[in-house]
């Protein structure tokens, strides 16, 4: 069973839920507030995501990736 969840729609951001520690850093850096981090989940507001990649660059545990180019992230 895969732990990879697509963020949805046309947004190429993906999260590996087995790596994400729900630190909320991605939400804090997102210029459009497209990311929601709760106590036990991560989600993306697809219409708000501009695919800037700030969240991917900022993530301290490398749980986020753009598209599927990163090893460990399934398509």
Helices and strands as residue ranges (DSSP letters): E 4-6, E 13-16, H 25-29, E 35-37, E 42-44, H 54-58, E 64-66
